[in-house]
Amino acid sequence: MTVEGTTVAEEIIVAGWMDYEPADRDTMLRHLVEVGKLTRENEPGCLDYAMTADPVDERRIRVYERWVSQQALDEHFTTAHIKDFRAATSGLTRVGVSVEVFSVAAARSLR
């Protein structure tokens, strides 16, 4: 995207869901709370990072992340806290996933 002759990176939104065995979902959520805290504290390119339990499906975790750029998201995957998170959750059973990355060309306030 170009604004007044300057190239500006498009914001990135990551959204979707992950399903885990019901016995594993709460454990995964605890790990996600910790990695979300570290991400928001240590990564200036992260604008929002929220993983929440679905109120209806006992297996599902809702995913929402917002980043200043694709580069910020790419750098996120190389951090120590993501490596630690992956190691800590490697034994949990994910049974489904649908997560997509969206490039935001424009945004406006809803109200």
Biopython code that builds the backbone (N, CA, C, O; Angstrom):
import numpy as np
from Bio.PDB.StructureBuilder import StructureBuilder

atoms = [
    (1, "MET", "N", (0.850, -1.154, 0.000)),
    (1, "MET", "CA", (0.000, 0.000, 0.000)),
    (1, "MET", "C", (0.904, 1.227, 0.000)),
    (1, "MET", "O", (1.947, 1.228, 0.654)),
    (2, "THR", "N", (0.514, 2.271, -0.727)),
    (2, "THR", "CA", (1.285, 3.500, -0.779)),
    (2, "THR", "C", (0.441, 4.650, -0.242)),
    (2, "THR", "O", (-0.709, 4.834, -0.643)),
    (3, "VAL", "N", (1.028, 5.420, 0.669)),
    (3, "VAL", "CA", (0.368, 6.587, 1.236)),
    (3, "VAL", "C", (1.289, 7.772, 1.027)),
    (3, "VAL", "O", (2.400, 7.805, 1.557)),
    (4, "GLU", "N", (0.824, 8.759, 0.245)),
    (4, "GLU", "CA", (1.599, 9.965, -0.038)),
    (4, "GLU", "C", (3.023, 9.639, -0.476)),
    (4, "GLU", "O", (3.983, 10.233, 0.015)),
    (5, "GLY", "N", (3.153, 8.693, -1.400)),
    (5, "GLY", "CA", (4.442, 8.348, -1.968)),
    (5, "GLY", "C", (5.317, 7.445, -1.116)),
    (5, "GLY", "O", (6.431, 7.115, -1.522)),
    (6, "THR", "N", (4.840, 7.035, 0.058)),
    (6, "THR", "CA", (5.600, 6.168, 0.941)),
    (6, "THR", "C", (4.934, 4.801, 1.008)),
    (6, "THR", "O", (3.721, 4.700, 1.187)),
    (7, "THR", "N", (5.731, 3.756, 0.865)),
    (7, "THR", "CA", (5.185, 2.405, 0.969)),
    (7, "THR", "C", (4.937, 2.085, 2.434)),
    (7, "THR", "O", (5.829, 2.214, 3.272)),
    (8, "VAL", "N", (3.722, 1.671, 2.728)),
    (8, "VAL", "CA", (3.330, 1.329, 4.085)),
    (8, "VAL", "C", (2.914, -0.135, 4.098)),
    (8, "VAL", "O", (2.138, -0.571, 3.248)),
    (9, "ALA", "N", (3.424, -0.884, 5.051)),
    (9, "ALA", "CA", (3.050, -2.298, 5.149)),
    (9, "ALA", "C", (1.586, -2.413, 5.547)),
    (9, "ALA", "O", (1.088, -1.646, 6.371)),
    (10, "GLU", "N", (0.911, -3.378, 4.950)),
    (10, "GLU", "CA", (-0.472, -3.633, 5.326)),
    (10, "GLU", "C", (-0.514, -4.381, 6.651)),
    (10, "GLU", "O", (0.306, -5.259, 6.915)),
    (11, "GLU", "N", (-1.486, -4.012, 7.476)),
    (11, "GLU", "CA", (-1.685, -4.763, 8.709)),
    (11, "GLU", "C", (-2.124, -6.176, 8.355)),
    (11, "GLU", "O", (-2.693, -6.424, 7.292)),
    (12, "ILE", "N", (-1.847, -7.085, 9.266)),
    (12, "ILE", "CA", (-2.175, -8.496, 9.092)),
    (12, "ILE", "C", (-3.105, -8.921, 10.223)),
    (12, "ILE", "O", (-2.877, -8.586, 11.385)),
    (13, "ILE", "N", (-4.142, -9.652, 9.877)),
    (13, "ILE", "CA", (-5.012, -10.273, 10.872)),
    (13, "ILE", "C", (-4.941, -11.777, 10.680)),
    (13, "ILE", "O", (-5.064, -12.280, 9.564)),
    (14, "VAL", "N", (-4.744, -12.483, 11.774)),
    (14, "VAL", "CA", (-4.780, -13.941, 11.800)),
    (14, "VAL", "C", (-6.045, -14.301, 12.575)),
    (14, "VAL", "O", (-6.223, -13.873, 13.716)),
    (15, "ALA", "N", (-6.920, -15.089, 11.953)),
    (15, "ALA", "CA", (-8.194, -15.413, 12.614)),
    (15, "ALA", "C", (-8.636, -16.818, 12.251)),
    (15, "ALA", "O", (-8.364, -17.317, 11.159)),
    (16, "GLY", "N", (-9.328, -17.444, 13.199)),
    (16, "GLY", "CA", (-9.870, -18.773, 12.942)),
    (16, "GLY", "C", (-10.092, -19.521, 14.238)),
    (16, "GLY", "O", (-10.438, -18.938, 15.265)),
    (17, "TRP", "N", (-9.886, -20.829, 14.167)),
    (17, "TRP", "CA", (-10.108, -21.680, 15.339)),
    (17, "TRP", "C", (-9.184, -22.886, 15.298)),
    (17, "TRP", "O", (-8.686, -23.295, 14.249)),
    (18, "MET", "N", (-8.976, -23.442, 16.503)),
    (18, "MET", "CA", (-8.235, -24.691, 16.665)),
    (18, "MET", "C", (-9.052, -25.567, 17.599)),
    (18, "MET", "O", (-9.545, -25.092, 18.623)),
    (19, "ASP", "N", (-9.199, -26.835, 17.259)),
    (19, "ASP", "CA", (-9.900, -27.783, 18.124)),
    (19, "ASP", "C", (-8.897, -28.741, 18.754)),
    (19, "ASP", "O", (-7.993, -29.247, 18.089)),
    (20, "TYR", "N", (-9.074, -28.980, 20.057)),
    (20, "TYR", "CA", (-8.241, -29.908, 20.813)),
    (20, "TYR", "C", (-9.133, -30.925, 21.496)),
    (20, "TYR", "O", (-10.316, -30.674, 21.724)),
    (21, "GLU", "N", (-8.567, -32.066, 21.820)),
    (21, "GLU", "CA", (-9.298, -33.017, 22.645)),
    (21, "GLU", "C", (-9.773, -32.257, 23.886)),
    (21, "GLU", "O", (-9.017, -31.462, 24.444)),
    (22, "PRO", "N", (-11.021, -32.489, 24.326)),
    (22, "PRO", "CA", (-11.534, -31.736, 25.477)),
    (22, "PRO", "C", (-10.605, -31.767, 26.696)),
    (22, "PRO", "O", (-10.513, -30.776, 27.420)),
    (23, "ALA", "N", (-9.932, -32.864, 26.926)),
    (23, "ALA", "CA", (-9.022, -32.960, 28.067)),
    (23, "ALA", "C", (-7.784, -32.076, 27.899)),
    (23, "ALA", "O", (-7.118, -31.760, 28.885)),
    (24, "ASP", "N", (-7.468, -31.675, 26.668)),
    (24, "ASP", "CA", (-6.276, -30.873, 26.394)),
    (24, "ASP", "C", (-6.559, -29.379, 26.205)),
    (24, "ASP", "O", (-5.641, -28.564, 26.292)),
    (25, "ARG", "N", (-7.817, -29.013, 25.949)),
    (25, "ARG", "CA", (-8.109, -27.614, 25.598)),
    (25, "ARG", "C", (-7.711, -26.640, 26.700)),
    (25, "ARG", "O", (-7.067, -25.632, 26.410)),
    (26, "ASP", "N", (-8.068, -26.902, 27.942)),
    (26, "ASP", "CA", (-7.759, -25.952, 29.011)),
    (26, "ASP", "C", (-6.257, -25.821, 29.240)),
    (26, "ASP", "O", (-5.767, -24.739, 29.564)),
    (27, "THR", "N", (-5.532, -26.914, 29.074)),
    (27, "THR", "CA", (-4.077, -26.849, 29.173)),
    (27, "THR", "C", (-3.512, -25.968, 28.069)),
    (27, "THR", "O", (-2.637, -25.139, 28.320)),
    (28, "MET", "N", (-4.006, -26.144, 26.846)),
    (28, "MET", "CA", (-3.555, -25.311, 25.733)),
    (28, "MET", "C", (-3.894, -23.848, 25.994)),
    (28, "MET", "O", (-3.073, -22.970, 25.727)),
    (29, "LEU", "N", (-5.081, -23.575, 26.507)),
    (29, "LEU", "CA", (-5.457, -22.191, 26.798)),
    (29, "LEU", "C", (-4.526, -21.556, 27.830)),
    (29, "LEU", "O", (-4.165, -20.387, 27.690)),
    (30, "ARG", "N", (-4.138, -22.291, 28.844)),
    (30, "ARG", "CA", (-3.197, -21.753, 29.840)),
    (30, "ARG", "C", (-1.870, -21.373, 29.178)),
    (30, "ARG", "O", (-1.303, -20.321, 29.471)),
    (31, "HIS", "N", (-1.383, -22.231, 28.290)),
    (31, "HIS", "CA", (-0.145, -21.915, 27.568)),
    (31, "HIS", "C", (-0.339, -20.705, 26.653)),
    (31, "HIS", "O", (0.556, -19.868, 26.534)),
    (32, "LEU", "N", (-1.493, -20.611, 26.013)),
    (32, "LEU", "CA", (-1.766, -19.482, 25.123)),
    (32, "LEU", "C", (-1.859, -18.163, 25.883)),
    (32, "LEU", "O", (-1.437, -17.125, 25.373)),
    (33, "VAL", "N", (-2.404, -18.191, 27.095)),
    (33, "VAL", "CA", (-2.451, -16.977, 27.914)),
    (33, "VAL", "C", (-1.035, -16.488, 28.189)),
    (33, "VAL", "O", (-0.756, -15.294, 28.076)),
    (34, "GLU", "N", (-0.148, -17.400, 28.545)),
    (34, "GLU", "CA", (1.236, -17.022, 28.838)),
    (34, "GLU", "C", (1.958, -16.519, 27.588)),
    (34, "GLU", "O", (2.633, -15.491, 27.642)),
    (35, "VAL", "N", (1.826, -17.221, 26.475)),
    (35, "VAL", "CA", (2.523, -16.780, 25.263)),
    (35, "VAL", "C", (1.922, -15.471, 24.753)),
    (35, "VAL", "O", (2.638, -14.645, 24.188)),
    (36, "GLY", "N", (0.626, -15.274, 24.942)),
    (36, "GLY", "CA", (-0.001, -14.008, 24.553)),
    (36, "GLY", "C", (0.536, -12.846, 25.373)),
    (36, "GLY", "O", (0.799, -11.769, 24.837)),
    (37, "LYS", "N", (0.697, -13.064, 26.664)),
    (37, "LYS", "CA", (1.251, -12.028, 27.544)),
    (37, "LYS", "C", (2.657, -11.664, 27.094)),
    (37, "LYS", "O", (2.973, -10.482, 26.957)),
    (38, "LEU", "N", (3.499, -12.652, 26.863)),
    (38, "LEU", "CA", (4.876, -12.403, 26.425)),
    (38, "LEU", "C", (4.919, -11.730, 25.054)),
    (38, "LEU", "O", (5.750, -10.855, 24.809)),
    (39, "THR", "N", (4.028, -12.140, 24.175)),
    (39, "THR", "CA", (3.979, -11.554, 22.832)),
    (39, "THR", "C", (3.630, -10.076, 22.910)),
    (39, "THR", "O", (4.310, -9.241, 22.315)),
    (40, "ARG", "N", (2.564, -9.750, 23.649)),
    (40, "ARG", "CA", (2.150, -8.341, 23.759)),
    (40, "ARG", "C", (3.213, -7.491, 24.460)),
    (40, "ARG", "O", (3.407, -6.330, 24.100)),
    (41, "GLU", "N", (3.901, -8.054, 25.452)),
    (41, "GLU", "CA", (4.920, -7.299, 26.188)),
    (41, "GLU", "C", (6.205, -7.090, 25.395)),
    (41, "GLU", "O", (6.854, -6.053, 25.530)),
    (42, "ASN", "N", (6.580, -8.067, 24.568)),
    (42, "ASN", "CA", (7.910, -8.059, 23.952)),
    (42, "ASN", "C", (7.947, -7.834, 22.450)),
    (42, "ASN", "O", (9.027, -7.702, 21.875)),
    (43, "GLU", "N", (6.805, -7.788, 21.815)),
    (43, "GLU", "CA", (6.796, -7.647, 20.360)),
    (43, "GLU", "C", (6.011, -6.394, 19.958)),
    (43, "GLU", "O", (4.780, -6.410, 19.938)),
    (44, "PRO", "N", (6.720, -5.315, 19.640)),
    (44, "PRO", "CA", (6.027, -4.071, 19.293)),
    (44, "PRO", "C", (5.171, -4.174, 18.029)),
    (44, "PRO", "O", (4.288, -3.344, 17.814)),
    (45, "GLY", "N", (5.418, -5.166, 17.206)),
    (45, "GLY", "CA", (4.622, -5.347, 15.998)),
    (45, "GLY", "C", (3.290, -6.021, 16.241)),
    (45, "GLY", "O", (2.478, -6.137, 15.323)),
    (46, "CYS", "N", (3.052, -6.467, 17.460)),
    (46, "CYS", "CA", (1.786, -7.112, 17.805)),
    (46, "CYS", "C", (0.803, -6.067, 18.310)),
    (46, "CYS", "O", (1.062, -5.400, 19.311)),
    (47, "LEU", "N", (-0.316, -5.923, 17.625)),
    (47, "LEU", "CA", (-1.355, -4.971, 18.020)),
    (47, "LEU", "C", (-2.431, -5.626, 18.883)),
    (47, "LEU", "O", (-3.057, -4.960, 19.708)),
    (48, "ASP", "N", (-2.645, -6.917, 18.697)),
    (48, "ASP", "CA", (-3.634, -7.650, 19.491)),
    (48, "ASP", "C", (-3.325, -9.142, 19.371)),
    (48, "ASP", "O", (-2.865, -9.614, 18.331)),
    (49, "TYR", "N", (-3.586, -9.868, 20.450)),
    (49, "TYR", "CA", (-3.290, -11.302, 20.476)),
    (49, "TYR", "C", (-4.263, -11.915, 21.466)),
    (49, "TYR", "O", (-4.083, -11.788, 22.677)),
    (50, "ALA", "N", (-5.288, -12.575, 20.963)),
    (50, "ALA", "CA", (-6.329, -13.120, 21.841)),
    (50, "ALA", "C", (-6.704, -14.530, 21.402)),
    (50, "ALA", "O", (-7.071, -14.763, 20.250)),
    (51, "MET", "N", (-6.606, -15.457, 22.336)),
    (51, "MET", "CA", (-7.041, -16.826, 22.132)),
    (51, "MET", "C", (-8.076, -17.094, 23.220)),
    (51, "MET", "O", (-7.778, -16.942, 24.404)),
    (52, "THR", "N", (-9.266, -17.482, 22.841)),
    (52, "THR", "CA", (-10.334, -17.639, 23.821)),
    (52, "THR", "C", (-11.059, -18.975, 23.631)),
    (52, "THR", "O", (-11.125, -19.522, 22.530)),
    (53, "ALA", "N", (-11.592, -19.470, 24.732)),
    (53, "ALA", "CA", (-12.393, -20.693, 24.684)),
    (53, "ALA", "C", (-13.719, -20.394, 24.013)),
    (53, "ALA", "O", (-14.360, -19.390, 24.322)),
    (54, "ASP", "N", (-14.132, -21.247, 23.104)),
    (54, "ASP", "CA", (-15.451, -21.121, 22.492)),
    (54, "ASP", "C", (-16.502, -21.415, 23.577)),
    (54, "ASP", "O", (-16.361, -22.395, 24.308)),
    (55, "PRO", "N", (-17.540, -20.594, 23.693)),
    (55, "PRO", "CA", (-18.525, -20.809, 24.758)),
    (55, "PRO", "C", (-19.452, -21.999, 24.533)),
    (55, "PRO", "O", (-20.165, -22.405, 25.450)),
    (56, "VAL", "N", (-19.453, -22.559, 23.333)),
    (56, "VAL", "CA", (-20.371, -23.650, 23.007)),
    (56, "VAL", "C", (-19.642, -24.970, 22.776)),
    (56, "VAL", "O", (-20.100, -26.020, 23.228)),
    (57, "ASP", "N", (-18.520, -24.924, 22.080)),
    (57, "ASP", "CA", (-17.789, -26.136, 21.710)),
    (57, "ASP", "C", (-16.645, -26.368, 22.690)),
    (57, "ASP", "O", (-15.716, -25.562, 22.752)),
    (58, "GLU", "N", (-16.694, -27.439, 23.447)),
    (58, "GLU", "CA", (-15.683, -27.708, 24.482)),
    (58, "GLU", "C", (-14.297, -28.023, 23.930)),
    (58, "GLU", "O", (-13.329, -28.089, 24.688)),
    (59, "ARG", "N", (-14.195, -28.217, 22.620)),
    (59, "ARG", "CA", (-12.900, -28.503, 21.999)),
    (59, "ARG", "C", (-12.236, -27.260, 21.417)),
    (59, "ARG", "O", (-11.022, -27.246, 21.215)),
    (60, "ARG", "N", (-13.015, -26.220, 21.147)),
    (60, "ARG", "CA", (-12.572, -25.126, 20.284)),
    (60, "ARG", "C", (-11.932, -23.952, 21.023)),
    (60, "ARG", "O", (-12.388, -23.528, 22.085)),
    (61, "ILE", "N", (-10.853, -23.442, 20.415)),
    (61, "ILE", "CA", (-10.193, -22.210, 20.838)),
    (61, "ILE", "C", (-10.296, -21.242, 19.658)),
    (61, "ILE", "O", (-9.912, -21.574, 18.537)),
    (62, "ARG", "N", (-10.812, -20.062, 19.919)),
    (62, "ARG", "CA", (-10.907, -19.020, 18.890)),
    (62, "ARG", "C", (-9.599, -18.244, 18.839)),
    (62, "ARG", "O", (-9.009, -17.938, 19.875)),
    (63, "VAL", "N", (-9.152, -17.928, 17.636)),
    (63, "VAL", "CA", (-7.863, -17.285, 17.410)),
    (63, "VAL", "C", (-8.092, -15.906, 16.792)),
    (63, "VAL", "O", (-8.832, -15.766, 15.819)),
    (64, "TYR", "N", (-7.447, -14.889, 17.370)),
    (64, "TYR", "CA", (-7.446, -13.553, 16.770)),
    (64, "TYR", "C", (-6.121, -12.872, 17.087)),
    (64, "TYR", "O", (-5.764, -12.690, 18.251)),
    (65, "GLU", "N", (-5.406, -12.501, 16.045)),
    (65, "GLU", "CA", (-4.143, -11.771, 16.184)),
    (65, "GLU", "C", (-4.159, -10.623, 15.191)),
    (65, "GLU", "O", (-4.714, -10.742, 14.098)),
    (66, "ARG", "N", (-3.548, -9.513, 15.574)),
    (66, "ARG", "CA", (-3.424, -8.374, 14.660)),
    (66, "ARG", "C", (-1.991, -7.865, 14.733)),
    (66, "ARG", "O", (-1.455, -7.622, 15.814)),
    (67, "TRP", "N", (-1.380, -7.708, 13.561)),
    (67, "TRP", "CA", (0.037, -7.359, 13.452)),
    (67, "TRP", "C", (0.221, -6.140, 12.558)),
    (67, "TRP", "O", (-0.580, -5.900, 11.655)),
    (68, "VAL", "N", (1.279, -5.370, 12.812)),
    (68, "VAL", "CA", (1.534, -4.191, 11.992)),
    (68, "VAL", "C", (1.948, -4.562, 10.570)),
    (68, "VAL", "O", (1.783, -3.767, 9.645)),
    (69, "SER", "N", (2.490, -5.779, 10.394)),
    (69, "SER", "CA", (2.957, -6.190, 9.069)),
    (69, "SER", "C", (3.192, -7.700, 9.040)),
    (69, "SER", "O", (3.226, -8.366, 10.075)),
    (70, "GLN", "N", (3.351, -8.208, 7.836)),
    (70, "GLN", "CA", (3.713, -9.616, 7.678)),
    (70, "GLN", "C", (5.079, -9.879, 8.292)),
    (70, "GLN", "O", (5.302, -10.942, 8.872)),
    (71, "GLN", "N", (5.992, -8.931, 8.174)),
    (71, "GLN", "CA", (7.322, -9.088, 8.754)),
    (71, "GLN", "C", (7.230, -9.263, 10.274)),
    (71, "GLN", "O", (7.940, -10.092, 10.843)),
    (72, "ALA", "N", (6.368, -8.494, 10.927)),
    (72, "ALA", "CA", (6.200, -8.627, 12.381)),
    (72, "ALA", "C", (5.680, -10.012, 12.742)),
    (72, "ALA", "O", (6.121, -10.610, 13.724)),
    (73, "LEU", "N", (4.747, -10.518, 11.954)),
    (73, "LEU", "CA", (4.223, -11.872, 12.192)),
    (73, "LEU", "C", (5.319, -12.912, 11.964)),
    (73, "LEU", "O", (5.475, -13.840, 12.758)),
    (74, "ASP", "N", (6.068, -12.756, 10.889)),
    (74, "ASP", "CA", (7.156, -13.702, 10.607)),
    (74, "ASP", "C", (8.178, -13.707, 11.746)),
    (74, "ASP", "O", (8.644, -14.772, 12.152)),
    (75, "GLU", "N", (8.525, -12.540, 12.257)),
    (75, "GLU", "CA", (9.485, -12.442, 13.357)),
    (75, "GLU", "C", (8.932, -13.088, 14.633)),
    (75, "GLU", "O", (9.687, -13.657, 15.421)),
    (76, "HIS", "N", (7.632, -12.998, 14.828)),
    (76, "HIS", "CA", (6.970, -13.609, 15.987)),
    (76, "HIS", "C", (7.299, -15.103, 16.069)),
    (76, "HIS", "O", (7.557, -15.631, 17.151)),
    (77, "PHE", "N", (7.289, -15.766, 14.933)),
    (77, "PHE", "CA", (7.522, -17.210, 14.912)),
    (77, "PHE", "C", (8.964, -17.602, 15.236)),
    (77, "PHE", "O", (9.251, -18.782, 15.435)),
    (78, "THR", "N", (9.873, -16.627, 15.292)),
    (78, "THR", "CA", (11.270, -16.923, 15.603)),
    (78, "THR", "C", (11.640, -16.602, 17.048)),
    (78, "THR", "O", (12.788, -16.801, 17.446)),
    (79, "THR", "N", (10.695, -16.112, 17.834)),
    (79, "THR", "CA", (10.999, -15.700, 19.208)),
    (79, "THR", "C", (11.189, -16.905, 20.128)),
    (79, "THR", "O", (10.693, -18.001, 19.865)),
    (80, "ALA", "N", (11.918, -16.667, 21.207)),
    (80, "ALA", "CA", (12.158, -17.724, 22.197)),
    (80, "ALA", "C", (10.859, -18.175, 22.846)),
    (80, "ALA", "O", (10.680, -19.364, 23.110)),
    (81, "HIS", "N", (9.939, -17.228, 23.109)),
    (81, "HIS", "CA", (8.697, -17.640, 23.772)),
    (81, "HIS", "C", (7.822, -18.510, 22.877)),
    (81, "HIS", "O", (7.074, -19.345, 23.386)),
    (82, "ILE", "N", (7.892, -18.342, 21.578)),
    (82, "ILE", "CA", (7.141, -19.239, 20.680)),
    (82, "ILE", "C", (7.822, -20.604, 20.632)),
    (82, "ILE", "O", (7.137, -21.628, 20.627)),
    (83, "LYS", "N", (9.122, -20.641, 20.596)),
    (83, "LYS", "CA", (9.831, -21.931, 20.631)),
    (83, "LYS", "C", (9.518, -22.687, 21.919)),
    (83, "LYS", "O", (9.277, -23.894, 21.890)),
    (84, "ASP", "N", (9.522, -21.976, 23.054)),
    (84, "ASP", "CA", (9.187, -22.599, 24.336)),
    (84, "ASP", "C", (7.739, -23.083, 24.355)),
    (84, "ASP", "O", (7.445, -24.172, 24.847)),
    (85, "PHE", "N", (6.845, -22.267, 23.817)),
    (85, "PHE", "CA", (5.423, -22.625, 23.734)),
    (85, "PHE", "C", (5.229, -23.906, 22.917)),
    (85, "PHE", "O", (4.498, -24.808, 23.326)),
    (86, "ARG", "N", (5.879, -23.973, 21.783)),
    (86, "ARG", "CA", (5.749, -25.169, 20.930)),
    (86, "ARG", "C", (6.261, -26.416, 21.640)),
    (86, "ARG", "O", (5.655, -27.484, 21.541)),
    (87, "ALA", "N", (7.357, -26.285, 22.343)),
    (87, "ALA", "CA", (7.899, -27.432, 23.078)),
    (87, "ALA", "C", (6.942, -27.857, 24.194)),
    (87, "ALA", "O", (6.728, -29.050, 24.411)),
    (88, "ALA", "N", (6.372, -26.886, 24.896)),
    (88, "ALA", "CA", (5.483, -27.185, 26.028)),
    (88, "ALA", "C", (4.156, -27.801, 25.597)),
    (88, "ALA", "O", (3.530, -28.525, 26.370)),
    (89, "THR", "N", (3.725, -27.522, 24.373)),
    (89, "THR", "CA", (2.406, -27.998, 23.917)),
    (89, "THR", "C", (2.486, -29.137, 22.904)),
    (89, "THR", "O", (1.462, -29.556, 22.365)),
    (90, "SER", "N", (3.666, -29.631, 22.645)),
    (90, "SER", "CA", (3.833, -30.644, 21.599)),
    (90, "SER", "C", (3.072, -31.936, 21.881)),
    (90, "SER", "O", (2.738, -32.657, 20.941)),
    (91, "GLY", "N", (2.790, -32.248, 23.128)),
    (91, "GLY", "CA", (2.082, -33.486, 23.455)),
    (91, "GLY", "C", (0.570, -33.363, 23.478)),
    (91, "GLY", "O", (-0.126, -34.350, 23.716)),
    (92, "LEU", "N", (0.045, -32.154, 23.231)),
    (92, "LEU", "CA", (-1.411, -31.965, 23.237)),
    (92, "LEU", "C", (-1.998, -32.373, 21.886)),
    (92, "LEU", "O", (-1.355, -32.222, 20.848)),
    (93, "THR", "N", (-3.219, -32.887, 21.914)),
    (93, "THR", "CA", (-3.830, -33.434, 20.703)),
    (93, "THR", "C", (-4.767, -32.436, 20.047)),
    (93, "THR", "O", (-5.869, -32.184, 20.534)),
    (94, "ARG", "N", (-4.310, -31.868, 18.927)),
    (94, "ARG", "CA", (-5.167, -30.992, 18.121)),
    (94, "ARG", "C", (-5.913, -31.872, 17.128)),
    (94, "ARG", "O", (-5.309, -32.695, 16.440)),
    (95, "VAL", "N", (-7.224, -31.696, 17.058)),
    (95, "VAL", "CA", (-8.046, -32.543, 16.195)),
    (95, "VAL", "C", (-8.637, -31.787, 15.009)),
    (95, "VAL", "O", (-9.300, -32.385, 14.161)),
    (96, "GLY", "N", (-8.406, -30.495, 14.945)),
    (96, "GLY", "CA", (-8.891, -29.713, 13.816)),
    (96, "GLY", "C", (-8.337, -28.307, 13.878)),
    (96, "GLY", "O", (-7.986, -27.812, 14.949)),
    (97, "VAL", "N", (-8.260, -27.665, 12.721)),
    (97, "VAL", "CA", (-7.763, -26.293, 12.682)),
    (97, "VAL", "C", (-8.240, -25.607, 11.406)),
    (97, "VAL", "O", (-8.291, -26.212, 10.336)),
    (98, "SER", "N", (-8.585, -24.345, 11.545)),
    (98, "SER", "CA", (-8.891, -23.482, 10.410)),
    (98, "SER", "C", (-8.459, -22.075, 10.800)),
    (98, "SER", "O", (-9.205, -21.346, 11.454)),
    (99, "VAL", "N", (-7.255, -21.699, 10.395)),
    (99, "VAL", "CA", (-6.707, -20.379, 10.710)),
    (99, "VAL", "C", (-6.244, -19.763, 9.402)),
    (99, "VAL", "O", (-5.535, -20.395, 8.620)),
    (100, "GLU", "N", (-6.656, -18.517, 9.172)),
    (100, "GLU", "CA", (-6.306, -17.827, 7.929)),
    (100, "GLU", "C", (-5.616, -16.505, 8.247)),
    (100, "GLU", "O", (-5.789, -15.939, 9.327)),
    (101, "VAL", "N", (-4.834, -16.029, 7.290)),
    (101, "VAL", "CA", (-4.144, -14.752, 7.398)),
    (101, "VAL", "C", (-4.789, -13.792, 6.404)),
    (101, "VAL", "O", (-4.952, -14.113, 5.227)),
    (102, "PHE", "N", (-5.152, -12.611, 6.896)),
    (102, "PHE", "CA", (-5.789, -11.577, 6.077)),
    (102, "PHE", "C", (-4.900, -10.355, 6.026)),
    (102, "PHE", "O", (-4.376, -9.927, 7.054)),
    (103, "SER", "N", (-4.718, -9.781, 4.833)),
    (103, "SER", "CA", (-4.035, -8.509, 4.667)),
    (103, "SER", "C", (-5.084, -7.407, 4.675)),
    (103, "SER", "O", (-6.059, -7.459, 3.925)),
    (104, "VAL", "N", (-4.877, -6.418, 5.523)),
    (104, "VAL", "CA", (-5.861, -5.339, 5.684)),
    (104, "VAL", "C", (-5.453, -4.168, 4.800)),
    (104, "VAL", "O", (-4.426, -3.531, 5.033)),
    (105, "ALA", "N", (-6.262, -3.889, 3.787)),
    (105, "ALA", "CA", (-5.977, -2.795, 2.873)),
    (105, "ALA", "C", (-6.514, -1.472, 3.421)),
    (105, "ALA", "O", (-5.966, -0.410, 3.127)),
    (106, "ALA", "N", (-7.581, -1.535, 4.212)),
    (106, "ALA", "CA", (-8.168, -0.331, 4.783)),
    (106, "ALA", "C", (-8.960, -0.706, 6.019)),
    (106, "ALA", "O", (-9.415, -1.842, 6.154)),
    (107, "ALA", "N", (-9.124, 0.243, 6.913)),
    (107, "ALA", "CA", (-9.917, 0.025, 8.113)),
    (107, "ALA", "C", (-10.641, 1.312, 8.459)),
    (107, "ALA", "O", (-10.174, 2.406, 8.140)),
    (108, "ARG", "N", (-11.779, 1.175, 9.111)),
    (108, "ARG", "CA", (-12.532, 2.340, 9.567)),
    (108, "ARG", "C", (-13.248, 1.956, 10.845)),
    (108, "ARG", "O", (-13.480, 0.775, 11.104)),
    (109, "SER", "N", (-13.593, 2.934, 11.629)),
    (109, "SER", "CA", (-14.313, 2.697, 12.863)),
    (109, "SER", "C", (-15.731, 2.241, 12.538)),
    (109, "SER", "O", (-16.349, 2.747, 11.601)),
    (110, "LEU", "N", (-16.236, 1.310, 13.291)),
    (110, "LEU", "CA", (-17.604, 0.806, 13.071)),
    (110, "LEU", "C", (-18.620, 1.874, 13.424)),
    (110, "LEU", "O", (-19.679, 1.946, 12.800)),
    (111, "ARG", "N", (-18.324, 2.693, 14.396)),
    (111, "ARG", "CA", (-19.284, 3.727, 14.814)),
    (111, "ARG", "C", (-18.615, 5.063, 14.886)),
    (111, "ARG", "O", (-19.258, 6.058, 15.220)),
]
sb = StructureBuilder()
sb.init_structure("model")
sb.init_model(0)
sb.init_chain("A")
sb.init_seg("    ")
for serial, (resi, resn, name, xyz) in enumerate(atoms, 1):
    if name == "N":
        sb.init_residue(resn, " ", resi, " ")
    sb.init_atom(name, np.array(xyz, "f"), 0.0, 1.0, " ", f" {name:<3s}", serial, name[0])
structure = sb.get_structure()
